[in-house]
């Protein structure tokens, strides 16, 4: 029986790289996939999943009112070679969309692989992550490290001078210039590598 997987981590752990590798593995074996990315994450273009190491693929851009289930149902009926659904930046999904991912897995008996952050820069869960943690059949942590060498589990938002920020909107799209992954200790202390020098 197929499962709903949630691959979660702090920033810069390689989630998109792992997603694109999984997509490649399916395609290499003659199977097709559906790739989704939330519309809000347009760093690499409106309908693109890209990794920091240079891999990329086209994806379906998803707004908060987009029905993942309806799209998947139509695509799978048209193309029975579709054998997996993959979602990048899944923390930005809504509660309803997470429920739809479970419905895709259950109804079509194909795996759904969702990749995202567990928490925001204040240590609060994103809506999509909260419900994926609650509803996914399989939870897989993708590990990365803090500047101190400990496992990084949290995300600090930083300003242009590399100083940690503790106020702002939950969603602010950015990469290495805006966020760093840190351990819980350095998150609580709001310490970056430059603060430790």
Backbone as a printed PyTorch tensor [residue, N CA C, xyz], in Angstrom:
tensor([[[  0.8320,  -1.1880,   0.0000],
         [  0.0000,   0.0000,   0.0000],
         [  0.8760,   1.2520,   0.0000]],

        [[  0.5210,   2.2270,  -0.8100],
         [  1.2890,   3.4660,  -0.9340],
         [  1.1670,   4.3000,   0.3360]],

        [[  2.1220,   5.1740,   0.5420],
         [  2.1800,   5.9870,   1.7570],
         [  2.3820,   7.4580,   1.4230]],

        [[  1.9480,   8.3030,   2.3750],
         [  2.2400,   9.7370,   2.3460],
         [  3.4870,   9.9520,   3.1950]],

        [[  4.5560,  10.4610,   2.5680],
         [  5.8330,  10.7000,   3.2310],
         [  6.0110,  12.1990,   3.4510]],

        [[  6.5610,  12.5640,   4.6000],
         [  6.9640,  13.9500,   4.8250],
         [  8.4450,  13.9740,   5.1740]],

        [[  9.2340,  14.5470,   4.2550],
         [ 10.6580,  14.7460,   4.4480],
         [ 10.8300,  16.1750,   4.9560]],

        [[ 11.3100,  16.3150,   6.1860],
         [ 11.3970,  17.6470,   6.7760],
         [ 12.8260,  17.9260,   7.2380]],

        [[ 13.1360,  19.2070,   7.3590],
         [ 14.4590,  19.5980,   7.8420],
         [ 14.4780,  21.0910,   8.1050]],

        [[ 15.6330,  21.5630,   8.5720],
         [ 15.9090,  22.9880,   8.6310],
         [ 16.3240,  23.4430,   7.2270]],

        [[ 16.5640,  24.7300,   7.0810],
         [ 16.9800,  25.2860,   5.7910],
         [ 18.3010,  24.6610,   5.3300]],

        [[ 18.4600,  24.5910,   4.0430],
         [ 19.7260,  24.2150,   3.4000],
         [ 20.1980,  22.8000,   3.7180]],

        [[ 19.2570,  21.8930,   3.9020],
         [ 19.6220,  20.4930,   4.1540],
         [ 19.6200,  19.6670,   2.8750]],

        [[ 19.1210,  20.2240,   1.7830],
         [ 19.1110,  19.4990,   0.5170],
         [ 17.7770,  18.8570,   0.1740]],

        [[ 16.6790,  19.3850,   0.7160],
         [ 15.3550,  18.8120,   0.4520],
         [ 15.0290,  18.7880,  -1.0360]],

        [[ 15.2560,  19.8950,  -1.7140],
         [ 14.9370,  19.9580,  -3.1490],
         [ 15.8150,  19.0120,  -3.9480]],

        [[ 17.0640,  18.8610,  -3.5480],
         [ 17.9660,  17.9220,  -4.2160],
         [ 17.4520,  16.4920,  -4.0710]],

        [[ 17.0330,  16.1280,  -2.8620],
         [ 16.4960,  14.7800,  -2.6220],
         [ 15.2200,  14.5670,  -3.4350]],

        [[ 14.3510,  15.5750,  -3.4770],
         [ 13.1210,  15.4890,  -4.2770],
         [ 13.4570,  15.2490,  -5.7480]],

        [[ 14.3630,  16.0510,  -6.2800],
         [ 14.7060,  15.9230,  -7.7050],
         [ 15.3770,  14.5900,  -8.0020]],

        [[ 16.1470,  14.0560,  -7.0620],
         [ 16.7420,  12.7310,  -7.2340],
         [ 15.6510,  11.6570,  -7.2600]],

        [[ 14.6590,  11.7760,  -6.3790],
         [ 13.5430,  10.8190,  -6.3760],
         [ 12.7850,  10.8750,  -7.6960]],

        [[ 12.5210,  12.0880,  -8.1770],
         [ 11.8430,  12.2550,  -9.4620],
         [ 12.6500,  11.5910, -10.5780]],

        [[ 13.9430,  11.8060, -10.5780],
         [ 14.8200,  11.2050, -11.5910],
         [ 14.7600,   9.6780, -11.5360]],

        [[ 14.7690,   9.1280, -10.3190],
         [ 14.7200,   7.6690, -10.1670],
         [ 13.4490,   7.0840, -10.7810]],

        [[ 12.3100,   7.7100, -10.5520],
         [ 11.0600,   7.2330, -11.1610],
         [ 11.1410,   7.3070, -12.6850]],

        [[ 11.5730,   8.4520, -13.1980],
         [ 11.6090,   8.6530, -14.6520],
         [ 12.6070,   7.7160, -15.3290]],

        [[ 13.7150,   7.4510, -14.6510],
         [ 14.7250,   6.5510, -15.2020],
         [ 14.1670,   5.1420, -15.4050]],

        [[ 13.1700,   4.7930, -14.6190],
         [ 12.5610,   3.4670, -14.7080],
         [ 11.2740,   3.4670, -15.5570]],

        [[ 11.0810,   4.5320, -16.3320],
         [  9.9570,   4.5860, -17.2570],
         [  8.6430,   4.9950, -16.6260]],

        [[  8.6740,   5.4630, -15.3910],
         [  7.4600,   5.9430, -14.7190],
         [  7.4340,   7.4590, -14.7530]],

        [[  6.2540,   8.0240, -14.6530],
         [  6.1200,   9.4790, -14.6660],
         [  5.6450,   9.9710, -13.3130]],

        [[  5.8300,  11.2620, -13.0810],
         [  5.5080,  11.8660, -11.7980],
         [  4.7390,  13.1660, -12.0240]],

        [[  4.1670,  13.6610, -10.9440],
         [  3.6170,  15.0160, -10.9160],
         [  4.4430,  15.7770,  -9.8910]],

        [[  4.9390,  16.9460, -10.2750],
         [  5.6920,  17.8020,  -9.3670],
         [  4.8750,  19.0550,  -9.0660]],

        [[  4.7270,  19.3610,  -7.7710],
         [  4.0310,  20.5700,  -7.3310],
         [  5.0040,  21.4540,  -6.5570]],

        [[  4.8030,  22.7630,  -6.6570],
         [  5.5280,  23.7320,  -5.8320],
         [  4.5570,  24.8670,  -5.5000]],

        [[  4.4950,  25.3100,  -4.2450],
         [  3.6220,  26.4360,  -3.9130],
         [  4.0030,  27.6870,  -4.6940]],

        [[  2.9810,  28.3670,  -5.1740],
         [  3.1480,  29.5600,  -6.0000],
         [  3.9480,  30.6480,  -5.2770]],

        [[  3.8450,  30.6980,  -3.9540],
         [  4.5080,  31.7430,  -3.1790],
         [  6.0320,  31.6530,  -3.2960]],

        [[  6.5730,  30.4610,  -3.5270],
         [  8.0230,  30.3080,  -3.6550],
         [  8.4170,  30.4330,  -5.1230]],

        [[  8.7130,  31.6580,  -5.5260],
         [  9.0310,  31.9190,  -6.9350],
         [ 10.4920,  32.3480,  -7.1130]],

        [[ 11.3670,  31.9050,  -6.2030],
         [ 12.7840,  32.2770,  -6.2880],
         [ 13.4080,  31.8690,  -7.6150]],

        [[ 12.9690,  30.7560,  -8.1760],
         [ 13.5810,  30.2150,  -9.3940],
         [ 12.6260,  30.2900, -10.5910]],

        [[ 11.5600,  31.0690, -10.4450],
         [ 10.5210,  31.1430, -11.4580],
         [  9.2280,  30.5980, -10.8820]],

        [[  8.1250,  30.9360, -11.5170],
         [  6.8050,  30.6020, -10.9720],
         [  6.5370,  29.1080, -10.8960]],

        [[  7.0450,  28.3280, -11.7860],
         [  6.7360,  26.8960, -11.8590],
         [  8.0100,  26.0650, -11.9390]],

        [[  8.8940,  26.2420, -10.9690],
         [ 10.1940,  25.5830, -11.0320],
         [ 10.6180,  25.1220,  -9.6420]],

        [[ 11.1510,  23.8970,  -9.5950],
         [ 11.8200,  23.3980,  -8.4030],
         [ 13.3030,  23.4010,  -8.7300]],

        [[ 14.0920,  24.0270,  -7.8730],
         [ 15.5290,  24.1060,  -8.1210],
         [ 16.2820,  23.8600,  -6.8260]],

        [[ 17.4460,  23.2270,  -6.9580],
         [ 18.2900,  22.9760,  -5.7930],
         [ 19.5120,  23.8910,  -5.8590]],

        [[ 20.1600,  24.0530,  -4.7310],
         [ 21.3380,  24.9050,  -4.6650],
         [ 22.5190,  24.3290,  -5.4340]],

        [[ 22.4700,  23.0280,  -5.7600],
         [ 23.5890,  22.4330,  -6.5000],
         [ 23.3580,  22.4410,  -8.0130]],

        [[ 22.2810,  23.1020,  -8.4550],
         [ 22.0850,  23.3030,  -9.8840],
         [ 21.0630,  22.4190, -10.5660]],

        [[ 20.4670,  21.4720,  -9.8620],
         [ 19.4190,  20.6450, -10.4650],
         [ 18.1110,  21.4240, -10.4780]],

        [[ 17.2680,  21.1840, -11.4870],
         [ 15.9620,  21.8430, -11.5260],
         [ 14.9890,  21.0330, -12.3840]],

        [[ 13.7130,  21.3220, -12.1880],
         [ 12.6540,  20.6780, -12.9780],
         [ 11.4270,  21.5810, -12.9770]],

        [[ 10.6480,  21.4890, -14.0330],
         [  9.3900,  22.2230, -14.1000],
         [  8.3770,  21.5790, -13.1600]],

        [[  7.4960,  22.4010, -12.6070],
         [  6.4930,  21.9220, -11.6640],
         [  5.1920,  22.6930, -11.8620]],

        [[  4.1360,  22.1780, -11.2730],
         [  2.8410,  22.8570, -11.2850],
         [  2.8140,  23.8110, -10.0960]],

        [[  2.6040,  25.1120, -10.3570],
         [  2.5180,  26.1060,  -9.2840],
         [  1.1570,  26.0000,  -8.6000]],

        [[  1.1760,  25.9850,  -7.2690],
         [ -0.0180,  25.7330,  -6.4710],
         [ -0.3500,  26.9600,  -5.6280]],

        [[ -1.5520,  27.5080,  -5.8050],
         [ -2.0500,  28.5870,  -4.9440],
         [ -2.7940,  27.9560,  -3.7660]],

        [[ -3.1140,  28.7170,  -2.7180],
         [ -3.8050,  28.1350,  -1.5670],
         [ -5.1750,  27.5170,  -1.8840]],

        [[ -5.8220,  27.9620,  -2.9490],
         [ -7.1370,  27.3960,  -3.2880],
         [ -7.0730,  26.3310,  -4.3930]],

        [[ -5.8690,  25.9560,  -4.7900],
         [ -5.6610,  24.9380,  -5.8350],
         [ -5.9880,  23.5590,  -5.2650]],

        [[ -6.7200,  22.7520,  -6.0260],
         [ -7.0470,  21.3940,  -5.5790],
         [ -6.0150,  20.4100,  -6.1070]],

        [[ -5.1540,  19.9410,  -5.2190],
         [ -4.1520,  18.9460,  -5.5930],
         [ -4.8230,  17.6460,  -6.0210]],

        [[ -5.8880,  17.2690,  -5.3150],
         [ -6.5670,  16.0250,  -5.6380],
         [ -7.1980,  16.0880,  -7.0290]],

        [[ -7.9180,  17.1610,  -7.3310],
         [ -8.5660,  17.2780,  -8.6460],
         [ -7.5390,  17.2330,  -9.7710]],

        [[ -6.4260,  17.9450,  -9.5870],
         [ -5.3870,  17.9440, -10.6200],
         [ -4.8210,  16.5370, -10.8010]],

        [[ -4.4870,  15.8850,  -9.6870],
         [ -3.9020,  14.5410,  -9.7610],
         [ -4.8840,  13.5500, -10.3800]],

        [[ -6.1440,  13.6420, -10.0040],
         [ -7.1460,  12.7150, -10.5410],
         [ -7.2280,  12.8190, -12.0610]],

        [[ -7.2890,  14.0360, -12.5660],
         [ -7.3710,  14.2290, -14.0190],
         [ -6.0920,  13.7530, -14.7070]],

        [[ -4.9350,  14.0920, -14.1340],
         [ -3.6530,  13.7060, -14.7440],
         [ -3.4750,  12.1880, -14.7610]],

        [[ -3.8310,  11.5170, -13.6700],
         [ -3.6520,  10.0650, -13.5850],
         [ -4.6090,   9.3380, -14.5250]],

        [[ -5.8230,   9.8660, -14.6750],
         [ -6.7640,   9.2380, -15.6290],
         [ -6.2690,   9.3860, -17.0650]],

        [[ -5.6270,  10.5060, -17.3650],
         [ -5.0830,  10.7200, -18.7110],
         [ -3.7970,   9.9290, -18.9410]],

        [[ -3.0220,   9.7200, -17.8640],
         [ -1.7120,   9.0970, -18.0140],
         [ -1.4780,   8.0770, -16.8940]],

        [[ -1.8070,   6.8120, -17.1220],
         [ -1.6270,   5.7930, -16.0850],
         [ -0.1610,   5.4950, -15.7430]],

        [[  0.7910,   6.1200, -16.4670],
         [  2.2060,   5.9280, -16.1390],
         [  2.6390,   6.7910, -14.9540]],

        [[  1.7640,   7.6830, -14.4860],
         [  2.0930,   8.4990, -13.3090],
         [  2.0820,   7.5940, -12.0820]],

        [[  3.2170,   7.5250, -11.4080],
         [  3.3780,   6.6000, -10.2750],
         [  3.8120,   7.2690,  -8.9830]],

        [[  3.9550,   8.6050,  -8.9860],
         [  4.3620,   9.3020,  -7.7630],
         [  4.0110,  10.7800,  -7.8850]],

        [[  3.6670,  11.3870,  -6.7430],
         [  3.4420,  12.8290,  -6.6510],
         [  4.4780,  13.3820,  -5.6810]],

        [[  5.1640,  14.4640,  -6.0910],
         [  6.1960,  15.0780,  -5.2620],
         [  5.8890,  16.5600,  -5.0820]],

        [[  6.0550,  17.0660,  -3.8650],
         [  5.7530,  18.4580,  -3.5440],
         [  6.9340,  19.0840,  -2.8360]],

        [[  7.4440,  20.1780,  -3.3750],
         [  8.5190,  20.9200,  -2.7190],
         [  7.9090,  22.0470,  -1.8920]],

        [[  8.6290,  22.5010,  -0.8760],
         [  8.1920,  23.5930,   0.0000],
         [  6.7840,  23.3390,   0.5480]],

        [[  6.5560,  22.1180,   0.9990],
         [  5.2310,  21.6820,   1.4490],
         [  4.7480,  22.3990,   2.6980]],

        [[  5.6370,  23.1010,   3.3830],
         [  5.2030,  23.8680,   4.5490],
         [  4.1790,  24.9300,   4.1810]],

        [[  4.1530,  25.3460,   2.9210],
         [  3.2390,  26.3910,   2.4810],
         [  1.8560,  25.8630,   2.0710]],

        [[  1.6360,  24.5640,   2.1520],
         [  0.3260,  24.0180,   1.8220],
         [ -0.6810,  24.3550,   2.9200]],

        [[ -1.9660,  24.2830,   2.5640],
         [ -3.0320,  24.4850,   3.5470],
         [ -3.4080,  23.1490,   4.1830]],

        [[ -4.1690,  23.2150,   5.2500],
         [ -4.6690,  22.0080,   5.9050],
         [ -5.4520,  21.1550,   4.9090]],

        [[ -6.2970,  21.8000,   4.1060],
         [ -7.1050,  21.0730,   3.1090],
         [ -6.2090,  20.3860,   2.0770]],

        [[ -5.1650,  21.0590,   1.6310],
         [ -4.2670,  20.4670,   0.6360],
         [ -3.5080,  19.2720,   1.2060]],

        [[ -3.1300,  19.3380,   2.4850],
         [ -2.4810,  18.1800,   3.1060],
         [ -3.4500,  17.0010,   3.1390]],

        [[ -4.7200,  17.2660,   3.4590],
         [ -5.7260,  16.1990,   3.4390],
         [ -5.8590,  15.6200,   2.0310]],

        [[ -5.7640,  16.4670,   1.0140],
         [ -5.8360,  15.9990,  -0.3700],
         [ -4.6550,  15.0890,  -0.7230]],

        [[ -3.4820,  15.3680,  -0.1530],
         [ -2.3290,  14.4990,  -0.4020],
         [ -2.6020,  13.0930,   0.1240]],

        [[ -3.1750,  13.0150,   1.3130],
         [ -3.5510,  11.7100,   1.8590],
         [ -4.5770,  11.0220,   0.9850]],

        [[ -5.5230,  11.7960,   0.4580],
         [ -6.5600,  11.2330,  -0.4090],
         [ -5.9620,  10.7180,  -1.7190]],

        [[ -4.9650,  11.4100,  -2.2520],
         [ -4.2950,  10.9420,  -3.4730],
         [ -3.6510,   9.5900,  -3.2100]],

        [[ -2.9190,   9.4960,  -2.1110],
         [ -2.2640,   8.2320,  -1.7470],
         [ -3.2880,   7.1110,  -1.5900]],

        [[ -4.3340,   7.3850,  -0.8400],
         [ -5.3410,   6.3600,  -0.5420],
         [ -6.1590,   5.9580,  -1.7700]],

        [[ -6.5750,   6.9430,  -2.5490],
         [ -7.4720,   6.6790,  -3.6830],
         [ -6.7560,   6.0370,  -4.8730]],

        [[ -5.5350,   6.5210,  -5.1630],
         [ -4.8320,   6.0460,  -6.3640],
         [ -3.7210,   5.0450,  -6.0470]],

        [[ -3.4770,   4.8160,  -4.7730],
         [ -2.4450,   3.8790,  -4.3270],
         [ -1.0840,   4.1930,  -4.9500]],

        [[ -0.7290,   5.4970,  -4.9240],
         [  0.6010,   5.9120,  -5.3570],
         [  1.2350,   6.7310,  -4.2350]],

        [[  2.5500,   6.6410,  -4.0820],
         [  3.1900,   7.4070,  -3.0210],
         [  3.1550,   8.8990,  -3.2960]],

        [[  3.0250,   9.6510,  -2.2100],
         [  3.1340,  11.1100,  -2.2560],
         [  4.3100,  11.4810,  -1.3620]],

        [[  5.2670,  12.2120,  -1.9350],
         [  6.4710,  12.6110,  -1.2230],
         [  6.4700,  14.1250,  -1.0680]],

        [[  6.2810,  14.5940,   0.1670],
         [  6.2420,  16.0280,   0.4630],
         [  7.5270,  16.4180,   1.1820]],

        [[  8.1090,  17.5510,   0.7840],
         [  9.3730,  18.0240,   1.3310],
         [  9.1750,  19.4370,   1.8540]],

        [[  9.6030,  19.6960,   3.0920],
         [  9.4280,  21.0480,   3.6090],
         [ 10.0930,  21.2890,   4.9400]],

        [[  9.9830,  22.5300,   5.3770],
         [ 10.4780,  22.9320,   6.6820],
         [  9.4800,  22.5190,   7.7490]],

        [[  9.9750,  22.2460,   8.9200],
         [  9.1010,  21.9230,  10.0440],
         [  8.5970,  23.2090,  10.7040]],

        [[  9.5040,  24.1780,  10.9080],
         [  9.1420,  25.4070,  11.6140],
         [  9.6590,  26.6460,  10.8990]],

        [[  9.0850,  27.7900,  11.2880],
         [  9.4960,  29.0700,  10.7230],
         [ 10.6420,  29.6730,  11.5390]],

        [[ 10.9760,  30.9290,  11.2670],
         [ 12.1180,  31.5760,  11.9160],
         [ 11.8700,  31.9290,  13.3800]],

        [[ 10.6160,  31.7800,  13.8400],
         [ 10.2950,  31.9920,  15.2510],
         [ 10.1210,  30.6730,  15.9980]],

        [[ 10.3340,  29.5570,  15.2980],
         [ 10.1640,  28.2430,  15.9150],
         [  8.7250,  27.7650,  15.9270]],

        [[  7.8540,  28.4370,  15.1820],
         [  6.4390,  28.0630,  15.0920],
         [  6.2160,  27.1840,  13.8670]],

        [[  5.3040,  26.2080,  13.9630],
         [  5.0540,  25.3590,  12.7920],
         [  4.3020,  26.1090,  11.6940]],

        [[  4.6400,  25.7920,  10.4660],
         [  3.8470,  26.2490,   9.3290],
         [  2.5750,  25.4010,   9.2730]],

        [[  1.5270,  25.9070,   8.6490],
         [  0.2750,  25.1480,   8.5520],
         [  0.4820,  23.8120,   7.8480]],

        [[  1.1380,  23.8330,   6.6930],
         [  1.3430,  22.5940,   5.9510],
         [  2.1700,  21.5870,   6.7380]],

        [[  3.2230,  22.0560,   7.3800],
         [  4.0830,  21.1610,   8.1600],
         [  3.3390,  20.5630,   9.3420]],

        [[  2.5570,  21.3790,  10.0220],
         [  1.8150,  20.9030,  11.1910],
         [  0.9200,  19.7260,  10.8200]],

        [[  0.2220,  19.8510,   9.7010],
         [ -0.7010,  18.7800,   9.3060],
         [  0.0130,  17.6170,   8.6370]],

        [[  1.1340,  17.8670,   7.9950],
         [  1.9260,  16.7460,   7.4740],
         [  2.5140,  15.9280,   8.6190]],

        [[  3.0140,  16.6040,   9.6560],
         [  3.5280,  15.8840,  10.8180],
         [  2.4280,  15.0470,  11.4660]],

        [[  1.2030,  15.5470,  11.4170],
         [  0.0770,  14.8310,  12.0320],
         [ -0.4600,  13.7030,  11.1510]],

        [[ -0.4340,  13.8640,   9.8250],
         [ -1.1380,  12.9370,   8.9360],
         [ -0.2570,  12.0410,   8.0680]],

        [[  1.0190,  12.3700,   7.9270],
         [  1.8800,  11.5490,   7.0690],
         [  2.0600,  10.1580,   7.6600]],

        [[  2.1430,   9.1640,   6.7880],
         [  2.4020,   7.7890,   7.2240],
         [  3.8550,   7.6200,   7.6450]],

        [[  4.7480,   8.3200,   6.9590],
         [  6.1800,   8.1750,   7.2050],
         [  6.8030,   9.5600,   7.3370]],

        [[  7.5310,   9.7840,   8.4360],
         [  8.2460,  11.0370,   8.6740],
         [  9.7420,  10.7660,   8.5540]],

        [[ 10.4200,  11.5650,   7.7240],
         [ 11.8460,  11.3640,   7.4880],
         [ 12.5550,  12.7000,   7.6550]],

        [[ 13.5040,  12.7500,   8.5780],
         [ 14.2720,  13.9690,   8.7730],
         [ 15.4890,  13.9540,   7.8460]],

        [[ 15.6720,  15.0600,   7.1310],
         [ 16.8840,  15.2640,   6.3320],
         [ 17.7690,  16.1680,   7.1770]],

        [[ 18.9300,  15.6820,   7.5200],
         [ 19.7590,  16.3830,   8.5050],
         [ 20.7210,  17.3710,   7.8570]],

        [[ 20.9740,  18.4400,   8.6180],
         [ 22.0140,  19.3990,   8.2810],
         [ 22.6510,  19.8440,   9.5990]],

        [[ 23.7090,  20.6530,   9.5070],
         [ 24.4240,  21.0070,  10.7250],
         [ 24.4820,  22.5160,  10.9590]],

        [[ 24.5690,  22.8620,  12.2250],
         [ 24.7590,  24.2320,  12.6980],
         [ 26.2270,  24.6080,  12.5200]],

        [[ 26.5220,  25.8880,  12.5970],
         [ 27.9190,  26.3470,  12.5130],
         [ 28.7810,  25.7900,  13.6410]],

        [[ 28.1560,  25.3150,  14.7350],
         [ 28.9320,  24.7520,  15.8510],
         [ 29.2100,  23.2590,  15.6610]],

        [[ 28.6060,  22.6460,  14.6320],
         [ 28.8020,  21.2270,  14.3680],
         [ 27.6900,  20.3420,  14.8830]],

        [[ 26.7820,  20.8860,  15.6990],
         [ 25.6220,  20.1200,  16.1700],
         [ 24.5740,  20.0250,  15.0670]],

        [[ 23.6250,  19.1060,  15.2510],
         [ 22.5430,  18.9820,  14.2810],
         [ 21.7030,  20.2570,  14.2960]],

        [[ 21.4370,  20.8040,  13.1180],
         [ 20.5900,  21.9890,  12.9960],
         [ 19.1360,  21.5500,  12.8820]],

        [[ 18.2910,  22.1170,  13.7150],
         [ 16.8680,  21.7930,  13.6920],
         [ 15.9920,  23.0290,  13.5330]],

        [[ 16.5880,  24.1970,  13.5990],
         [ 15.8370,  25.4550,  13.5930],
         [ 16.3610,  26.3730,  12.4850]],

        [[ 15.5680,  27.4060,  12.1790],
         [ 15.9270,  28.3640,  11.1350],
         [ 15.9660,  29.7680,  11.7110]],

        [[ 17.0680,  30.4670,  11.5250],
         [ 17.1530,  31.8740,  11.9030],
         [ 17.0030,  32.7200,  10.6530]],

        [[ 16.1700,  33.7440,  10.7350],
         [ 16.1030,  34.7450,   9.6660],
         [ 17.1310,  35.8140,  10.0240]],

        [[ 17.9090,  36.2220,   9.0440],
         [ 18.9620,  37.2020,   9.3020],
         [ 18.7800,  38.4460,   8.4430]],

        [[ 19.3370,  39.5560,   8.9380],
         [ 19.3030,  40.7880,   8.1540],
         [ 20.5220,  40.8390,   7.2320]],

        [[ 20.6870,  41.9410,   6.5280],
         [ 21.7830,  42.0440,   5.5540],
         [ 23.1640,  42.0220,   6.2020]],

        [[ 23.2120,  42.2410,   7.5390],
         [ 24.4770,  42.1980,   8.2670],
         [ 24.7060,  40.8570,   8.9650]],

        [[ 23.8100,  39.9110,   8.7350],
         [ 23.9580,  38.5900,   9.3300],
         [ 23.4510,  38.4750,  10.7570]],

        [[ 22.7150,  39.4630,  11.2400],
         [ 22.1690,  39.4430,  12.5950],
         [ 20.7760,  38.8110,  12.5830]],

        [[ 20.4860,  38.0240,  13.6140],
         [ 19.2000,  37.3210,  13.7050],
         [ 18.0520,  38.3010,  13.9000]],

        [[ 16.9260,  37.9970,  13.2330],
         [ 15.7040,  38.7900,  13.3620],
         [ 14.6700,  37.9880,  14.1480]],

        [[ 13.9010,  38.6660,  14.9890],
         [ 12.8790,  37.9960,  15.8080],
         [ 11.4910,  38.5770,  15.5920]],

        [[ 11.3250,  39.3680,  14.5320],
         [ 10.0200,  39.9280,  14.1970],
         [  9.8490,  39.8730,  12.6930]],

        [[  8.5760,  39.8200,  12.2650],
         [  8.2850,  39.8460,  10.8380],
         [  7.2010,  38.8550,  10.4740]],

        [[  6.8020,  38.8930,   9.2290],
         [  5.7960,  37.9820,   8.7110],
         [  6.3240,  36.5570,   8.7220]],

        [[  5.4270,  35.5900,   8.8860],
         [  5.8620,  34.1980,   8.9020],
         [  6.5160,  33.8070,   7.5820]],

        [[  5.9190,  34.2420,   6.4770],
         [  6.4370,  33.8550,   5.1650],
         [  7.2070,  35.0110,   4.5520]],

        [[  8.4810,  34.7930,   4.3730],
         [  9.3520,  35.6990,   3.6340],
         [ 10.3190,  34.8140,   2.8690]],

        [[ 10.1360,  34.7570,   1.5650],
         [ 10.9200,  33.8570,   0.7290],
         [ 12.3680,  34.3260,   0.6710]],

        [[ 13.2750,  33.3780,   0.8000],
         [ 14.6910,  33.7060,   0.7130],
         [ 15.5390,  32.4570,   0.8330]],

        [[ 16.8000,  32.6290,   0.5840],
         [ 17.7530,  31.5210,   0.6570],
         [ 18.8220,  31.8210,   1.6830]],

        [[ 20.0720,  31.5200,   1.3280],
         [ 21.1960,  31.6940,   2.2520],
         [ 21.3800,  33.1390,   2.6980]],

        [[ 20.9110,  34.0810,   1.8900],
         [ 21.0660,  35.4900,   2.2540],
         [ 20.0840,  35.9210,   3.3460]],

        [[ 19.0340,  35.1170,   3.6060],
         [ 18.0020,  35.4790,   4.5840],
         [ 17.8630,  34.4890,   5.7320]],

        [[ 18.3260,  33.2590,   5.5420],
         [ 18.1140,  32.2220,   6.5620],
         [ 19.3590,  31.3730,   6.7550]],

        [[ 19.5520,  30.9530,   8.0100],
         [ 20.5970,  29.9790,   8.2960],
         [ 20.0130,  28.9190,   9.2310]],

        [[ 20.4780,  27.7040,   9.0600],
         [ 20.0530,  26.5980,   9.9140],
         [ 20.9750,  26.5550,  11.1310]],

        [[ 20.3540,  26.4180,  12.3130],
         [ 21.1220,  26.3800,  13.5590],
         [ 20.5520,  25.3150,  14.4940]],

        [[ 21.3550,  24.9590,  15.4940],
         [ 20.8790,  24.0440,  16.5420],
         [ 19.9250,  24.8000,  17.4660]],

        [[ 19.2160,  24.0780,  18.3130],
         [ 18.2480,  24.7000,  19.2200],
         [ 18.9300,  25.7090,  20.1520]],

        [[ 20.1280,  25.3820,  20.6580],
         [ 20.8510,  26.2900,  21.5700],
         [ 21.1230,  27.6310,  20.9040]],

        [[ 21.6750,  27.5950,  19.6810],
         [ 21.9960,  28.8460,  19.0020],
         [ 20.7380,  29.5650,  18.5070]],

        [[ 19.6710,  28.8220,  18.2710],
         [ 18.3920,  29.4560,  17.9420],
         [ 17.9010,  30.2640,  19.1340]],

        [[ 17.9140,  29.6540,  20.3260],
         [ 17.4540,  30.3600,  21.5330],
         [ 18.3180,  31.5900,  21.8190]],

        [[ 19.6120,  31.4640,  21.5410],
         [ 20.5380,  32.5780,  21.7850],
         [ 20.5840,  33.5630,  20.6210]],

        [[ 19.8860,  33.2380,  19.5060],
         [ 19.9150,  34.0330,  18.2740],
         [ 21.3410,  34.2500,  17.7990]],

        [[ 22.1460,  33.1900,  17.8620],
         [ 23.5560,  33.3050,  17.4980],
         [ 23.8270,  32.7150,  16.1280]],

        [[ 24.4990,  33.4970,  15.3160],
         [ 24.9710,  33.0500,  14.0120],
         [ 26.4790,  32.7870,  14.1100]],

        [[ 27.0530,  32.2670,  13.0680],
         [ 28.5010,  32.0080,  13.0580],
         [ 29.2720,  33.3140,  13.2690]],

        [[ 28.8040,  34.4230,  12.6990],
         [ 29.5200,  35.6980,  12.8550],
         [ 29.4450,  36.2000,  14.2880]],

        [[ 28.3840,  35.8440,  15.0300],
         [ 28.2960,  36.2400,  16.4390],
         [ 29.2750,  35.4690,  17.3060]],

        [[ 29.6590,  34.2820,  16.8400],
         [ 30.5420,  33.4120,  17.6360],
         [ 32.0000,  33.7970,  17.5080]],

        [[ 32.3230,  34.6420,  16.5200],
         [ 33.7280,  35.0320,  16.3020],
         [ 34.1370,  36.1600,  17.2270]]])
